[in-house]
Amino acid sequence: MSNKSQEVEKQAERQLSHLNSQVGQLHANIADFHELLTTTASQYEMIEKLGKMQAHFLLAANSYFEEENSRDDVDADAETGGNTPYV
C-alpha cells in the first residue's frame, strides 16, 4: 500500500470514529429530550386537572352565593311585608 492510501484510510477511520462518537452523543441527547417531554406532558395533565378543579370550585361558590342572596331577599321581603323599595 502506498503512503497516500494509508493516510486516506487513517483519515476515514478518524472520521468514522468521530461520527460514532457524535451518534452516541445524539442518542444520549434524544434520551434526555424524551424524558423532558414525558415530564412536560405530565405537568400539563396536572395543570389541566388543577384548572378543572378551580373552575368547579368557582361554579360551586357562585351557586352557593346566589342561593344565599336569594334567601336574603326572601327574608327581607318577609320582614317588610313584601314591599321592598327599589334601589
PDB file of N, CA, C and O in Angstrom:
ATOM      1  N   MET A   1       0.834  -1.185   0.000  1.00  0.00           N
ATOM      2  CA  MET A   1       0.000   0.000   0.000  1.00  0.00           C
ATOM      3  C   MET A   1       0.874   1.242   0.000  1.00  0.00           C
ATOM      4  O   MET A   1       1.932   1.290   0.626  1.00  0.00           O
ATOM      5  N   SER A   2       0.414   2.202  -0.694  1.00  0.00           N
ATOM      6  CA  SER A   2       1.202   3.430  -0.757  1.00  0.00           C
ATOM      7  C   SER A   2       0.917   4.300   0.457  1.00  0.00           C
ATOM      8  O   SER A   2      -0.055   4.103   1.186  1.00  0.00           O
ATOM      9  N   ASN A   3       1.782   5.245   0.638  1.00  0.00           N
ATOM     10  CA  ASN A   3       1.642   6.185   1.750  1.00  0.00           C
ATOM     11  C   ASN A   3       0.343   6.967   1.652  1.00  0.00           C
ATOM     12  O   ASN A   3      -0.336   7.206   2.651  1.00  0.00           O
ATOM     13  N   LYS A   4       0.017   7.354   0.446  1.00  0.00           N
ATOM     14  CA  LYS A   4      -1.188   8.167   0.228  1.00  0.00           C
ATOM     15  C   LYS A   4      -2.439   7.384   0.605  1.00  0.00           C
ATOM     16  O   LYS A   4      -3.317   7.942   1.263  1.00  0.00           O
ATOM     17  N   SER A   5      -2.558   6.147   0.228  1.00  0.00           N
ATOM     18  CA  SER A   5      -3.744   5.348   0.543  1.00  0.00           C
ATOM     19  C   SER A   5      -3.821   5.044   2.036  1.00  0.00           C
ATOM     20  O   SER A   5      -4.915   4.939   2.591  1.00  0.00           O
ATOM     21  N   GLN A   6      -2.668   4.900   2.689  1.00  0.00           N
ATOM     22  CA  GLN A   6      -2.674   4.688   4.143  1.00  0.00           C
ATOM     23  C   GLN A   6      -3.187   5.935   4.860  1.00  0.00           C
ATOM     24  O   GLN A   6      -3.947   5.827   5.823  1.00  0.00           O
ATOM     25  N   GLU A   7      -2.783   7.106   4.404  1.00  0.00           N
ATOM     26  CA  GLU A   7      -3.250   8.364   5.002  1.00  0.00           C
ATOM     27  C   GLU A   7      -4.762   8.519   4.819  1.00  0.00           C
ATOM     28  O   GLU A   7      -5.468   8.926   5.741  1.00  0.00           O
ATOM     29  N   VAL A   8      -5.242   8.194   3.632  1.00  0.00           N
ATOM     30  CA  VAL A   8      -6.680   8.299   3.353  1.00  0.00           C
ATOM     31  C   VAL A   8      -7.443   7.327   4.244  1.00  0.00           C
ATOM     32  O   VAL A   8      -8.506   7.662   4.769  1.00  0.00           O
ATOM     33  N   GLU A   9      -6.902   6.129   4.414  1.00  0.00           N
ATOM     34  CA  GLU A   9      -7.561   5.126   5.261  1.00  0.00           C
ATOM     35  C   GLU A   9      -7.584   5.570   6.720  1.00  0.00           C
ATOM     36  O   GLU A   9      -8.595   5.400   7.401  1.00  0.00           O
ATOM     37  N   LYS A  10      -6.480   6.137   7.208  1.00  0.00           N
ATOM     38  CA  LYS A  10      -6.425   6.623   8.591  1.00  0.00           C
ATOM     39  C   LYS A  10      -7.409   7.786   8.793  1.00  0.00           C
ATOM     40  O   LYS A  10      -8.080   7.875   9.822  1.00  0.00           O
ATOM     41  N   GLN A  11      -7.479   8.665   7.803  1.00  0.00           N
ATOM     42  CA  GLN A  11      -8.413   9.794   7.900  1.00  0.00           C
ATOM     43  C   GLN A  11      -9.850   9.290   7.923  1.00  0.00           C
ATOM     44  O   GLN A  11     -10.670   9.804   8.683  1.00  0.00           O
ATOM     45  N   ALA A  12     -10.164   8.299   7.108  1.00  0.00           N
ATOM     46  CA  ALA A  12     -11.514   7.729   7.090  1.00  0.00           C
ATOM     47  C   ALA A  12     -11.833   7.077   8.436  1.00  0.00           C
ATOM     48  O   ALA A  12     -12.954   7.202   8.931  1.00  0.00           O
ATOM     49  N   GLU A  13     -10.866   6.387   9.030  1.00  0.00           N
ATOM     50  CA  GLU A  13     -11.071   5.765  10.355  1.00  0.00           C
ATOM     51  C   GLU A  13     -11.332   6.828  11.413  1.00  0.00           C
ATOM     52  O   GLU A  13     -12.218   6.668  12.252  1.00  0.00           O
ATOM     53  N   ARG A  14     -10.551   7.930  11.375  1.00  0.00           N
ATOM     54  CA  ARG A  14     -10.764   9.018  12.346  1.00  0.00           C
ATOM     55  C   ARG A  14     -12.144   9.629  12.175  1.00  0.00           C
ATOM     56  O   ARG A  14     -12.833   9.908  13.156  1.00  0.00           O
ATOM     57  N   GLN A  15     -12.547   9.835  10.932  1.00  0.00           N
ATOM     58  CA  GLN A  15     -13.859  10.421  10.670  1.00  0.00           C
ATOM     59  C   GLN A  15     -14.976   9.492  11.134  1.00  0.00           C
ATOM     60  O   GLN A  15     -15.966   9.946  11.709  1.00  0.00           O
ATOM     61  N   LEU A  16     -14.819   8.188  10.883  1.00  0.00           N
ATOM     62  CA  LEU A  16     -15.832   7.232  11.340  1.00  0.00           C
ATOM     63  C   LEU A  16     -15.882   7.159  12.861  1.00  0.00           C
ATOM     64  O   LEU A  16     -16.954   7.031  13.451  1.00  0.00           O
ATOM     65  N   SER A  17     -14.718   7.240  13.485  1.00  0.00           N
ATOM     66  CA  SER A  17     -14.674   7.230  14.945  1.00  0.00           C
ATOM     67  C   SER A  17     -15.375   8.472  15.503  1.00  0.00           C
ATOM     68  O   SER A  17     -16.143   8.390  16.461  1.00  0.00           O
ATOM     69  N   HIS A  18     -15.094   9.627  14.882  1.00  0.00           N
ATOM     70  CA  HIS A  18     -15.729  10.872  15.318  1.00  0.00           C
ATOM     71  C   HIS A  18     -17.239  10.811  15.087  1.00  0.00           C
ATOM     72  O   HIS A  18     -18.021  11.245  15.933  1.00  0.00           O
ATOM     73  N   LEU A  19     -17.642  10.273  13.940  1.00  0.00           N
ATOM     74  CA  LEU A  19     -19.065  10.135  13.637  1.00  0.00           C
ATOM     75  C   LEU A  19     -19.743   9.210  14.650  1.00  0.00           C
ATOM     76  O   LEU A  19     -20.857   9.483  15.098  1.00  0.00           O
ATOM     77  N   ASN A  20     -19.077   8.135  15.002  1.00  0.00           N
ATOM     78  CA  ASN A  20     -19.624   7.207  16.000  1.00  0.00           C
ATOM     79  C   ASN A  20     -19.800   7.906  17.349  1.00  0.00           C
ATOM     80  O   ASN A  20     -20.795   7.694  18.041  1.00  0.00           O
ATOM     81  N   SER A  21     -18.827   8.738  17.712  1.00  0.00           N
ATOM     82  CA  SER A  21     -18.921   9.499  18.969  1.00  0.00           C
ATOM     83  C   SER A  21     -20.115  10.458  18.927  1.00  0.00           C
ATOM     84  O   SER A  21     -20.856  10.581  19.902  1.00  0.00           O
ATOM     85  N   GLN A  22     -20.292  11.133  17.790  1.00  0.00           N
ATOM     86  CA  GLN A  22     -21.408  12.064  17.662  1.00  0.00           C
ATOM     87  C   GLN A  22     -22.744  11.342  17.715  1.00  0.00           C
ATOM     88  O   GLN A  22     -23.701  11.863  18.289  1.00  0.00           O
ATOM     89  N   VAL A  23     -22.830  10.158  17.129  1.00  0.00           N
ATOM     90  CA  VAL A  23     -24.073   9.376  17.187  1.00  0.00           C
ATOM     91  C   VAL A  23     -24.381   8.994  18.633  1.00  0.00           C
ATOM     92  O   VAL A  23     -25.540   9.008  19.048  1.00  0.00           O
ATOM     93  N   GLY A  24     -23.348   8.655  19.396  1.00  0.00           N
ATOM     94  CA  GLY A  24     -23.547   8.348  20.815  1.00  0.00           C
ATOM     95  C   GLY A  24     -24.084   9.541  21.582  1.00  0.00           C
ATOM     96  O   GLY A  24     -24.990   9.404  22.404  1.00  0.00           O
ATOM     97  N   GLN A  25     -23.514  10.734  21.307  1.00  0.00           N
ATOM     98  CA  GLN A  25     -23.997  11.951  21.957  1.00  0.00           C
ATOM     99  C   GLN A  25     -25.434  12.252  21.552  1.00  0.00           C
ATOM    100  O   GLN A  25     -26.253  12.645  22.383  1.00  0.00           O
ATOM    101  N   LEU A  26     -25.732  12.064  20.270  1.00  0.00           N
ATOM    102  CA  LEU A  26     -27.089  12.290  19.782  1.00  0.00           C
ATOM    103  C   LEU A  26     -28.073  11.365  20.485  1.00  0.00           C
ATOM    104  O   LEU A  26     -29.152  11.795  20.892  1.00  0.00           O
ATOM    105  N   HIS A  27     -27.708  10.118  20.625  1.00  0.00           N
ATOM    106  CA  HIS A  27     -28.571   9.148  21.302  1.00  0.00           C
ATOM    107  C   HIS A  27     -28.834   9.569  22.754  1.00  0.00           C
ATOM    108  O   HIS A  27     -29.969   9.503  23.227  1.00  0.00           O
ATOM    109  N   ALA A  28     -27.784  10.000  23.455  1.00  0.00           N
ATOM    110  CA  ALA A  28     -27.939  10.448  24.847  1.00  0.00           C
ATOM    111  C   ALA A  28     -28.833  11.692  24.916  1.00  0.00           C
ATOM    112  O   ALA A  28     -29.681  11.802  25.803  1.00  0.00           O
ATOM    113  N   ASN A  29     -28.640  12.623  23.979  1.00  0.00           N
ATOM    114  CA  ASN A  29     -29.456  13.840  23.974  1.00  0.00           C
ATOM    115  C   ASN A  29     -30.916  13.534  23.668  1.00  0.00           C
ATOM    116  O   ASN A  29     -31.814  14.145  24.247  1.00  0.00           O
ATOM    117  N   ILE A  30     -31.157  12.598  22.766  1.00  0.00           N
ATOM    118  CA  ILE A  30     -32.545  12.221  22.455  1.00  0.00           C
ATOM    119  C   ILE A  30     -33.195  11.562  23.658  1.00  0.00           C
ATOM    120  O   ILE A  30     -34.373  11.796  23.927  1.00  0.00           O
ATOM    121  N   ALA A  31     -32.446  10.740  24.386  1.00  0.00           N
ATOM    122  CA  ALA A  31     -32.995  10.114  25.594  1.00  0.00           C
ATOM    123  C   ALA A  31     -33.349  11.180  26.636  1.00  0.00           C
ATOM    124  O   ALA A  31     -34.403  11.103  27.268  1.00  0.00           O
ATOM    125  N   ASP A  32     -32.473  12.173  26.817  1.00  0.00           N
ATOM    126  CA  ASP A  32     -32.763  13.272  27.754  1.00  0.00           C
ATOM    127  C   ASP A  32     -33.988  14.057  27.296  1.00  0.00           C
ATOM    128  O   ASP A  32     -34.840  14.410  28.111  1.00  0.00           O
ATOM    129  N   PHE A  33     -34.079  14.329  26.004  1.00  0.00           N
ATOM    130  CA  PHE A  33     -35.215  15.072  25.456  1.00  0.00           C
ATOM    131  C   PHE A  33     -36.512  14.297  25.663  1.00  0.00           C
ATOM    132  O   PHE A  33     -37.543  14.885  25.988  1.00  0.00           O
ATOM    133  N   HIS A  34     -36.464  12.990  25.478  1.00  0.00           N
ATOM    134  CA  HIS A  34     -37.653  12.161  25.695  1.00  0.00           C
ATOM    135  C   HIS A  34     -38.118  12.265  27.150  1.00  0.00           C
ATOM    136  O   HIS A  34     -39.314  12.381  27.416  1.00  0.00           O
ATOM    137  N   GLU A  35     -37.175  12.223  28.080  1.00  0.00           N
ATOM    138  CA  GLU A  35     -37.542  12.343  29.491  1.00  0.00           C
ATOM    139  C   GLU A  35     -38.150  13.715  29.787  1.00  0.00           C
ATOM    140  O   GLU A  35     -39.117  13.817  30.542  1.00  0.00           O
ATOM    141  N   LEU A  36     -37.582  14.771  29.190  1.00  0.00           N
ATOM    142  CA  LEU A  36     -38.135  16.115  29.380  1.00  0.00           C
ATOM    143  C   LEU A  36     -39.546  16.218  28.804  1.00  0.00           C
ATOM    144  O   LEU A  36     -40.419  16.837  29.412  1.00  0.00           O
ATOM    145  N   LEU A  37     -39.772  15.622  27.648  1.00  0.00           N
ATOM    146  CA  LEU A  37     -41.110  15.638  27.061  1.00  0.00           C
ATOM    147  C   LEU A  37     -42.109  14.891  27.932  1.00  0.00           C
ATOM    148  O   LEU A  37     -43.249  15.328  28.095  1.00  0.00           O
ATOM    149  N   THR A  38     -41.682  13.768  28.487  1.00  0.00           N
ATOM    150  CA  THR A  38     -42.554  12.998  29.368  1.00  0.00           C
ATOM    151  C   THR A  38     -42.927  13.818  30.606  1.00  0.00           C
ATOM    152  O   THR A  38     -44.087  13.840  31.017  1.00  0.00           O
ATOM    153  N   THR A  39     -41.934  14.490  31.193  1.00  0.00           N
ATOM    154  CA  THR A  39     -42.192  15.335  32.363  1.00  0.00           C
ATOM    155  C   THR A  39     -43.117  16.491  32.007  1.00  0.00           C
ATOM    156  O   THR A  39     -44.033  16.809  32.766  1.00  0.00           O
ATOM    157  N   THR A  40     -42.886  17.118  30.864  1.00  0.00           N
ATOM    158  CA  THR A  40     -43.724  18.237  30.429  1.00  0.00           C
ATOM    159  C   THR A  40     -45.169  17.792  30.214  1.00  0.00           C
ATOM    160  O   THR A  40     -46.104  18.492  30.603  1.00  0.00           O
ATOM    161  N   ALA A  41     -45.347  16.632  29.597  1.00  0.00           N
ATOM    162  CA  ALA A  41     -46.700  16.115  29.364  1.00  0.00           C
ATOM    163  C   ALA A  41     -47.402  15.833  30.689  1.00  0.00           C
ATOM    164  O   ALA A  41     -48.591  16.112  30.843  1.00  0.00           O
ATOM    165  N   SER A  42     -46.664  15.283  31.634  1.00  0.00           N
ATOM    166  CA  SER A  42     -47.241  15.006  32.958  1.00  0.00           C
ATOM    167  C   SER A  42     -47.637  16.305  33.655  1.00  0.00           C
ATOM    168  O   SER A  42     -48.709  16.394  34.253  1.00  0.00           O
ATOM    169  N   GLN A  43     -46.767  17.311  33.575  1.00  0.00           N
ATOM    170  CA  GLN A  43     -47.082  18.602  34.187  1.00  0.00           C
ATOM    171  C   GLN A  43     -48.301  19.243  33.526  1.00  0.00           C
ATOM    172  O   GLN A  43     -49.131  19.843  34.208  1.00  0.00           O
ATOM    173  N   TYR A  44     -48.413  19.122  32.214  1.00  0.00           N
ATOM    174  CA  TYR A  44     -49.562  19.667  31.501  1.00  0.00           C
ATOM    175  C   TYR A  44     -50.853  19.012  31.999  1.00  0.00           C
ATOM    176  O   TYR A  44     -51.847  19.699  32.234  1.00  0.00           O
ATOM    177  N   GLU A  45     -50.837  17.685  32.161  1.00  0.00           N
ATOM    178  CA  GLU A  45     -52.036  16.983  32.632  1.00  0.00           C
ATOM    179  C   GLU A  45     -52.417  17.452  34.030  1.00  0.00           C
ATOM    180  O   GLU A  45     -53.600  17.624  34.324  1.00  0.00           O
ATOM    181  N   MET A  46     -51.429  17.660  34.894  1.00  0.00           N
ATOM    182  CA  MET A  46     -51.726  18.110  36.252  1.00  0.00           C
ATOM    183  C   MET A  46     -52.279  19.542  36.257  1.00  0.00           C
ATOM    184  O   MET A  46     -53.196  19.853  37.018  1.00  0.00           O
ATOM    185  N   ILE A  47     -51.723  20.403  35.413  1.00  0.00           N
ATOM    186  CA  ILE A  47     -52.220  21.785  35.322  1.00  0.00           C
ATOM    187  C   ILE A  47     -53.644  21.790  34.782  1.00  0.00           C
ATOM    188  O   ILE A  47     -54.479  22.578  35.225  1.00  0.00           O
ATOM    189  N   GLU A  48     -53.919  20.905  33.819  1.00  0.00           N
ATOM    190  CA  GLU A  48     -55.273  20.816  33.277  1.00  0.00           C
ATOM    191  C   GLU A  48     -56.259  20.377  34.366  1.00  0.00           C
ATOM    192  O   GLU A  48     -57.352  20.933  34.476  1.00  0.00           O
ATOM    193  N   LYS A  49     -55.874  19.384  35.166  1.00  0.00           N
ATOM    194  CA  LYS A  49     -56.741  18.936  36.271  1.00  0.00           C
ATOM    195  C   LYS A  49     -56.942  20.055  37.287  1.00  0.00           C
ATOM    196  O   LYS A  49     -58.049  20.257  37.786  1.00  0.00           O
ATOM    197  N   LEU A  50     -55.869  20.780  37.590  1.00  0.00           N
ATOM    198  CA  LEU A  50     -55.969  21.892  38.532  1.00  0.00           C
ATOM    199  C   LEU A  50     -56.927  22.965  38.013  1.00  0.00           C
ATOM    200  O   LEU A  50     -57.719  23.514  38.779  1.00  0.00           O
ATOM    201  N   GLY A  51     -56.856  23.262  36.723  1.00  0.00           N
ATOM    202  CA  GLY A  51     -57.762  24.245  36.126  1.00  0.00           C
ATOM    203  C   GLY A  51     -59.209  23.799  36.204  1.00  0.00           C
ATOM    204  O   GLY A  51     -60.096  24.608  36.474  1.00  0.00           O
ATOM    205  N   LYS A  52     -59.456  22.506  35.967  1.00  0.00           N
ATOM    206  CA  LYS A  52     -60.824  21.985  36.063  1.00  0.00           C
ATOM    207  C   LYS A  52     -61.337  22.066  37.496  1.00  0.00           C
ATOM    208  O   LYS A  52     -62.490  22.426  37.732  1.00  0.00           O
ATOM    209  N   MET A  53     -60.462  21.725  38.461  1.00  0.00           N
ATOM    210  CA  MET A  53     -60.882  21.814  39.859  1.00  0.00           C
ATOM    211  C   MET A  53     -61.208  23.254  40.235  1.00  0.00           C
ATOM    212  O   MET A  53     -62.190  23.514  40.929  1.00  0.00           O
ATOM    213  N   GLN A  54     -60.382  24.186  39.775  1.00  0.00           N
ATOM    214  CA  GLN A  54     -60.617  25.590  40.078  1.00  0.00           C
ATOM    215  C   GLN A  54     -61.936  26.063  39.468  1.00  0.00           C
ATOM    216  O   GLN A  54     -62.680  26.813  40.100  1.00  0.00           O
ATOM    217  N   ALA A  55     -62.222  25.632  38.258  1.00  0.00           N
ATOM    218  CA  ALA A  55     -63.481  26.008  37.616  1.00  0.00           C
ATOM    219  C   ALA A  55     -64.667  25.437  38.383  1.00  0.00           C
ATOM    220  O   ALA A  55     -65.677  26.121  38.546  1.00  0.00           O
ATOM    221  N   HIS A  56     -64.564  24.192  38.861  1.00  0.00           N
ATOM    222  CA  HIS A  56     -65.653  23.591  39.650  1.00  0.00           C
ATOM    223  C   HIS A  56     -65.874  24.354  40.948  1.00  0.00           C
ATOM    224  O   HIS A  56     -67.012  24.607  41.342  1.00  0.00           O
ATOM    225  N   PHE A  57     -64.771  24.721  41.616  1.00  0.00           N
ATOM    226  CA  PHE A  57     -64.904  25.488  42.857  1.00  0.00           C
ATOM    227  C   PHE A  57     -65.554  26.840  42.592  1.00  0.00           C
ATOM    228  O   PHE A  57     -66.390  27.291  43.375  1.00  0.00           O
ATOM    229  N   LEU A  58     -65.180  27.484  41.504  1.00  0.00           N
ATOM    230  CA  LEU A  58     -65.754  28.783  41.163  1.00  0.00           C
ATOM    231  C   LEU A  58     -67.252  28.655  40.898  1.00  0.00           C
ATOM    232  O   LEU A  58     -68.038  29.470  41.380  1.00  0.00           O
ATOM    233  N   LEU A  59     -67.649  27.643  40.139  1.00  0.00           N
ATOM    234  CA  LEU A  59     -69.075  27.443  39.856  1.00  0.00           C
ATOM    235  C   LEU A  59     -69.849  27.093  41.124  1.00  0.00           C
ATOM    236  O   LEU A  59     -70.967  27.568  41.323  1.00  0.00           O
ATOM    237  N   ALA A  60     -69.259  26.266  41.974  1.00  0.00           N
ATOM    238  CA  ALA A  60     -69.928  25.902  43.226  1.00  0.00           C
ATOM    239  C   ALA A  60     -70.081  27.125  44.135  1.00  0.00           C
ATOM    240  O   ALA A  60     -71.132  27.318  44.746  1.00  0.00           O
ATOM    241  N   ALA A  61     -69.040  27.944  44.222  1.00  0.00           N
ATOM    242  CA  ALA A  61     -69.117  29.144  45.053  1.00  0.00           C
ATOM    243  C   ALA A  61     -70.165  30.111  44.497  1.00  0.00           C
ATOM    244  O   ALA A  61     -70.911  30.725  45.260  1.00  0.00           O
ATOM    245  N   ASN A  62     -70.221  30.243  43.183  1.00  0.00           N
ATOM    246  CA  ASN A  62     -71.212  31.121  42.559  1.00  0.00           C
ATOM    247  C   ASN A  62     -72.627  30.631  42.879  1.00  0.00           C
ATOM    248  O   ASN A  62     -73.493  31.435  43.226  1.00  0.00           O
ATOM    249  N   SER A  63     -72.866  29.336  42.767  1.00  0.00           N
ATOM    250  CA  SER A  63     -74.191  28.777  43.081  1.00  0.00           C
ATOM    251  C   SER A  63     -74.553  29.022  44.543  1.00  0.00           C
ATOM    252  O   SER A  63     -75.681  29.395  44.864  1.00  0.00           O
ATOM    253  N   TYR A  64     -73.578  28.806  45.421  1.00  0.00           N
ATOM    254  CA  TYR A  64     -73.827  28.990  46.849  1.00  0.00           C
ATOM    255  C   TYR A  64     -74.197  30.446  47.147  1.00  0.00           C
ATOM    256  O   TYR A  64     -75.168  30.712  47.856  1.00  0.00           O
ATOM    257  N   PHE A  65     -73.421  31.381  46.606  1.00  0.00           N
ATOM    258  CA  PHE A  65     -73.696  32.783  46.900  1.00  0.00           C
ATOM    259  C   PHE A  65     -74.988  33.258  46.240  1.00  0.00           C
ATOM    260  O   PHE A  65     -75.649  34.148  46.774  1.00  0.00           O
ATOM    261  N   GLU A  66     -75.362  32.697  45.107  1.00  0.00           N
ATOM    262  CA  GLU A  66     -76.652  33.033  44.511  1.00  0.00           C
ATOM    263  C   GLU A  66     -77.792  32.552  45.408  1.00  0.00           C
ATOM    264  O   GLU A  66     -78.777  33.265  45.597  1.00  0.00           O
ATOM    265  N   GLU A  67     -77.660  31.349  45.959  1.00  0.00           N
ATOM    266  CA  GLU A  67     -78.683  30.837  46.875  1.00  0.00           C
ATOM    267  C   GLU A  67     -78.760  31.695  48.134  1.00  0.00           C
ATOM    268  O   GLU A  67     -79.852  32.009  48.608  1.00  0.00           O
ATOM    269  N   GLU A  68     -77.607  32.073  48.676  1.00  0.00           N
ATOM    270  CA  GLU A  68     -77.586  32.925  49.864  1.00  0.00           C
ATOM    271  C   GLU A  68     -78.248  34.268  49.576  1.00  0.00           C
ATOM    272  O   GLU A  68     -79.002  34.780  50.404  1.00  0.00           O
ATOM    273  N   ASN A  69     -77.976  34.828  48.431  1.00  0.00           N
ATOM    274  CA  ASN A  69     -78.557  36.107  48.048  1.00  0.00           C
ATOM    275  C   ASN A  69     -80.071  35.976  47.903  1.00  0.00           C
ATOM    276  O   ASN A  69     -80.819  36.867  48.308  1.00  0.00           O
ATOM    277  N   SER A  70     -80.516  34.870  47.326  1.00  0.00           N
ATOM    278  CA  SER A  70     -81.962  34.647  47.178  1.00  0.00           C
ATOM    279  C   SER A  70     -82.623  34.520  48.547  1.00  0.00           C
ATOM    280  O   SER A  70     -83.700  35.072  48.772  1.00  0.00           O
ATOM    281  N   ARG A  71     -81.985  33.799  49.456  1.00  0.00           N
ATOM    282  CA  ARG A  71     -82.541  33.650  50.811  1.00  0.00           C
ATOM    283  C   ARG A  71     -82.610  34.998  51.515  1.00  0.00           C
ATOM    284  O   ARG A  71     -83.594  35.293  52.193  1.00  0.00           O
ATOM    285  N   ASP A  72     -81.573  35.818  51.361  1.00  0.00           N
ATOM    286  CA  ASP A  72     -81.576  37.136  51.992  1.00  0.00           C
ATOM    287  C   ASP A  72     -82.704  37.997  51.431  1.00  0.00           C
ATOM    288  O   ASP A  72     -83.343  38.742  52.173  1.00  0.00           O
ATOM    289  N   ASP A  73     -82.951  37.898  50.120  1.00  0.00           N
ATOM    290  CA  ASP A  73     -84.035  38.658  49.503  1.00  0.00           C
ATOM    291  C   ASP A  73     -85.391  38.196  50.037  1.00  0.00           C
ATOM    292  O   ASP A  73     -86.265  39.020  50.305  1.00  0.00           O
ATOM    293  N   VAL A  74     -85.569  36.878  50.192  1.00  0.00           N
ATOM    294  CA  VAL A  74     -86.830  36.337  50.709  1.00  0.00           C
ATOM    295  C   VAL A  74     -87.025  36.777  52.153  1.00  0.00           C
ATOM    296  O   VAL A  74     -88.129  37.157  52.544  1.00  0.00           O
ATOM    297  N   ASP A  75     -85.955  36.728  52.950  1.00  0.00           N
ATOM    298  CA  ASP A  75     -86.045  37.157  54.351  1.00  0.00           C
ATOM    299  C   ASP A  75     -86.366  38.652  54.443  1.00  0.00           C
ATOM    300  O   ASP A  75     -87.156  39.066  55.291  1.00  0.00           O
ATOM    301  N   ALA A  76     -85.759  39.454  53.579  1.00  0.00           N
ATOM    302  CA  ALA A  76     -86.022  40.893  53.597  1.00  0.00           C
ATOM    303  C   ALA A  76     -87.457  41.177  53.185  1.00  0.00           C
ATOM    304  O   ALA A  76     -88.097  42.064  53.748  1.00  0.00           O
ATOM    305  N   ASP A  77     -87.979  40.421  52.191  1.00  0.00           N
ATOM    306  CA  ASP A  77     -89.372  40.594  51.781  1.00  0.00           C
ATOM    307  C   ASP A  77     -90.315  40.236  52.924  1.00  0.00           C
ATOM    308  O   ASP A  77     -91.326  40.905  53.137  1.00  0.00           O
ATOM    309  N   ALA A  78     -89.979  39.179  53.657  1.00  0.00           N
ATOM    310  CA  ALA A  78     -90.834  38.734  54.744  1.00  0.00           C
ATOM    311  C   ALA A  78     -90.839  39.790  55.874  1.00  0.00           C
ATOM    312  O   ALA A  78     -91.873  40.015  56.503  1.00  0.00           O
ATOM    313  N   GLU A  79     -89.712  40.421  56.122  1.00  0.00           N
ATOM    314  CA  GLU A  79     -89.634  41.412  57.184  1.00  0.00           C
ATOM    315  C   GLU A  79     -90.393  42.682  56.819  1.00  0.00           C
ATOM    316  O   GLU A  79     -90.992  43.308  57.694  1.00  0.00           O
ATOM    317  N   THR A  80     -90.380  43.074  55.556  1.00  0.00           N
ATOM    318  CA  THR A  80     -91.022  44.336  55.157  1.00  0.00           C
ATOM    319  C   THR A  80     -92.436  44.108  54.644  1.00  0.00           C
ATOM    320  O   THR A  80     -93.110  45.056  54.240  1.00  0.00           O
ATOM    321  N   GLY A  81     -92.892  42.858  54.656  1.00  0.00           N
ATOM    322  CA  GLY A  81     -94.219  42.574  54.176  1.00  0.00           C
ATOM    323  C   GLY A  81     -94.298  42.555  52.669  1.00  0.00           C
ATOM    324  O   GLY A  81     -95.373  42.765  52.107  1.00  0.00           O
ATOM    325  N   GLY A  82     -93.201  42.313  52.007  1.00  0.00           N
ATOM    326  CA  GLY A  82     -93.201  42.192  50.550  1.00  0.00           C
ATOM    327  C   GLY A  82     -93.024  43.520  49.840  1.00  0.00           C
ATOM    328  O   GLY A  82     -93.014  43.556  48.610  1.00  0.00           O
ATOM    329  N   ASN A  83     -92.884  44.613  50.577  1.00  0.00           N
ATOM    330  CA  ASN A  83     -92.737  45.924  49.959  1.00  0.00           C
ATOM    331  C   ASN A  83     -91.277  46.380  50.038  1.00  0.00           C
ATOM    332  O   ASN A  83     -90.935  47.273  50.814  1.00  0.00           O
ATOM    333  N   THR A  84     -90.457  45.779  49.256  1.00  0.00           N
ATOM    334  CA  THR A  84     -89.065  46.200  49.260  1.00  0.00           C
ATOM    335  C   THR A  84     -88.895  47.374  48.327  1.00  0.00           C
ATOM    336  O   THR A  84     -89.342  47.341  47.180  1.00  0.00           O
ATOM    337  N   PRO A  85     -88.245  48.419  48.823  1.00  0.00           N
ATOM    338  CA  PRO A  85     -88.029  49.574  47.943  1.00  0.00           C
ATOM    339  C   PRO A  85     -87.012  49.235  46.853  1.00  0.00           C
ATOM    340  O   PRO A  85     -86.061  48.484  47.067  1.00  0.00           O
ATOM    341  N   TYR A  86     -87.247  49.814  45.686  1.00  0.00           N
ATOM    342  CA  TYR A  86     -86.298  49.582  44.596  1.00  0.00           C
ATOM    343  C   TYR A  86     -85.142  50.549  44.730  1.00  0.00           C
ATOM    344  O   TYR A  86     -85.319  51.727  45.041  1.00  0.00           O
ATOM    345  N   VAL A  87     -83.985  50.034  44.493  1.00  0.00           N
ATOM    346  CA  VAL A  87     -82.772  50.856  44.632  1.00  0.00           C
ATOM    347  C   VAL A  87     -82.280  51.229  43.270  1.00  0.00           C
ATOM    348  O   VAL A  87     -81.269  51.921  43.147  1.00  0.00           O
TER     349      VAL A  87
END
